[in-house]
Amino acid sequence: MYLLKIEFKKLSSYLTFWVLLGISLLSTFLLTYWSTEFSFRINSAAHLINTTSWYQFPSIWGNVTWLCSYANLFFISIIVITLVCNEYTFKTIRQNVIDGLSKFEIVLGKIILIIGLSFAMTLFTGTVCLVFGLIYSEGAINFSGMFNNVNYLGDFFIQAIAYGMVAYFIATLFKRTGLSIVMFFVYKSIIESIIDWKFLPNNLGDYLPMNLFSELTPKPFAQTAANALGKGIFSMYSITSPTIEILAIVYIIAIGAGVFLLIKNRDL
């Protein structure tokens, strides 16, 4: 608990953090609102797919968590990179060691912070799902079934932690905010694609960290097609649940160990 207090003390007067957090929460709400308005207006071309059902219970849990996963990817990564790199820029991490914190405690404190941020994003996203689901579900709401698929919030939570941990590793590796942000998105968008295309056969590229993390929240289009074909929610992907969650947690632990080794063997 004292590690969390230390982290919160650093953040309490850090305006950039609160602005970024506020923007991430606002973007979660606006993405959901705009997408519901758009889907209800067009209701899909030629009515081939009932898009309005995406924002009704229980489908909304999976669809909104996919939509808001982009806020996970963008804002969680930038927040974590900014916080970590600032500690190197202003020598805060070195001062923490001088004040008596071990390198393990420094890493653990940041991991606890990432988990806390991820929980806040998940809680807010769950609230958005609940509110919009109550607004847009047609007729009498079946309370016994409205929480079917709520497990996607758990996957969303794991995904947020995973993105935060990758950002933590990259920020620790490069120690510069701008460079770390660029390298994070280059790795996500380019490097894994090249590795998949050049070096890995069949669907093995789906097991690369960022590809796997993104599959925690399936796309509504693939999900709808899978349902139309009478297949499971993850049938459009090569990795099924609960394998994907287990692998994501293994990656999170491995990345955390990598961060610790970097800091342990580095002169702060």
N, C-alpha and C positions, 0 to 999 in steps of 0.2 A: 504493500500500500504506500510506503514511503517513496518508492520509485515513481509511482503515479503522481504523488504530490509534488515531487521535484520537477517532473515533466510539465505538470499543469502550471507550476510557478513560472516556468520559462515562457509559457504560452499566454499567461494572463494579461500581459501588457503588449503582446505581439499582434499588432493590428492586422498585418498581412494574413496571418493564420485565420483570424476570425472573418475577414473579408472573403477569403477563399472558401472557408467552410460554409458561409452564408450563401455564396454563389452556387456551390455544389448542391445544397439543399433546395435552393430556389430553382435550379435547373432541373432537378428531379421532378418537382411539381409541374414546371412549365412543359417539360417534355411529355409528361403524361397528359396534361390538359390539351396541348396542341394536337397530339396524336389521336386523342379521343374525338376532338372536333373534326379533324380531317377524315377519320374513318367513318364517322357518322354522316358526314356530308356526302362522301362518294359511295359508301356502302359497297365498295368493290365494283370494278368494271363488269357490266352485264350481270351483276348479282351472282357471279360464279362462286364466290366465297363470301360468307356472312362475316364481314369484318366487325360488325357491331358486337358480336359475341365475344370478341377478344377482351372487352372491358366489362364483362359480366362474370359473376362467380360461376364456377371456380377458375375459369381461364385467365382471369386478370392477374392472378398471382404469378404465373409463368411469363405472361406477355409484358407486364410492366417491369418485372425484374430484368428481363432482357433489355428493354428500352433504357432503363436506368443503369444498366451495366456500363454504358458509355460514360456516365458521370463517375462511376467507380474507376474506370480506366483513366480518365482524364484528370479529375480533381484529386482523387486519393493519391495518385502518383506525384502530381505537382506539389501537393501539400507536404508529403513525406520528403521528397527531394529538397524542397525549400528549407524545411526544418533541419534536416541532417546536414546539408551543405553550409547553412548558416553557422552551425556549431563548429565547423572547421574554419570558416572565414573569421569568426570572432573568437576563436580559441576556447569556446565554451567547453568542448569535450576535454581539452587538456586541463582546464580549471577543475572540472568534475573529478578527474583523477587525482589532482593535487589535494582536493578537499576530502579524498578518502574513498571514492567510489572505485570499485574494481572494473576492469574492462567488461567482464561478464555482466555486471549490474548495469553498465551503460547500455549494452546491447539489449538486455532484458527490459530496461525502462522504455526503450524505443519500440520494442515489440508490443509491450503492454499498451503504449499509446496507439499503435497501429490497430490493435484489436479494439480499443475504445472508439477510435474513429470509424472503424468498420461497423461496430455495433450501432453507433449513432446513425450512420447512413442506412443500415438495415432497418432500424426502428422507424425512421422517417419514411422510408420506402414502403414498409408494411402499412403504415398509417395512410399513406397516399392510396395504396391498393384498396384498403378497407373503405375509405371515403368514396373513391370513384366507383368501386364495386357496388356500394349501396345506392349511389346515384343512378347508375346505368343498368343495373340488373332489372329486367322486365318482370312485371307481375309480383306475386308474393315470393319473398326470398326464402329459400330452403336453408334454414340455419344449420341443419345437420350436414348439408353438403357444401356450404359456402367456404369452408376451410379446407376442402379437398385441394390438393396442389400447394398448400401453404408451405410445404417443404422446400419450395423454390426460394423462400426467404433464407433458409439455411444455406443453400447453394450460393445465393447472393452474398451472404456473410463470408463464406469461405473464399469466394472470388475477390471480395474487397481486401481481405487480409493478404491474399496471394499477390494481388497487384501492388499493395503497399510494401510487401516484403521484397519484391523484385526492384521496386523503386529504392528501397533502403539499400539493397546490395549495390545497385548502380551508383547511387549517391556516395556511398562509402568508398567505392572503387575510384571514382573520378574527382570527388570533393568540390566540384564547381557546379553551381546551379544550372546555368545555361547548357553546359556540355552534358550534364547528367540527364536533363529533360530531353535533349536531342537524342542521346544514345538510348534512352528508354523507348522512345517511339520508333527509332531506327531498328532496334532489336525486335520490337513488336511487329512492325510492318514490313521490314525488309529482310533482316538477317535470318529469322526463322523460316521465311518463305524460300530463301535461297538454299538453306540447309535441307528443307523438305524437297525442293525441286531437284537439287543436284546430287544429294547423298543418300536419301532415304527412299526405300521402295514402298509401294502400295500406300497404306494409310498410316504408316509409322510417324509421319509428320504431325498427326493429331496428338501424339504423345509428347511433343515438345511443350515446354512449360506454358508459354502464353497462349498457344493454340488450345491446350487442354483447359486452361483457366476460362477462356472465352466460351468453351462448350458447356460450362456449368450452367449457363443461362441460354437455352436453345432459342433459335430464331422463331418468331411466330409463324412465318411463312412455311418453314420446314415442319413446324409442329402441326399446323393446320393440314398440310399435305399428308403427314403421317397419320393423323386422325382420320382423314378421308379414306386412306388406304387400310384403315383398321389396324394400324400398327402402334407400337408403344411410343411414348413421348420422346425417347432417346433413339428411336430406331433409325432416324436420319443420320446418325453419327456412328462412328466406328467404336466408340467407347460408351459403355452402358453404366447406369447407376446400379450399385454403389461404387463400382470400380473407379469412376471418375472422381468422386469425392475422396476416396482413399488415396489415389495418386496425387491429387491436389494437396492433401495434407502432408504427404511424404515430401513433395516438392517444397512446401512451406518450411518444414523442419530442416531440409537440406540447405535451403537458402539462408535460414537463420544461422545454421552452423557455418556457412560460408562467410557471412558477415562477421561472426565472432572471430574466425581465423584471420580475416583481413585486419581487424582491429588489434587482435592479440599480437600479431607479428609486425605491427607498424608502429613507428615512432610518432606519437600524437603531437 
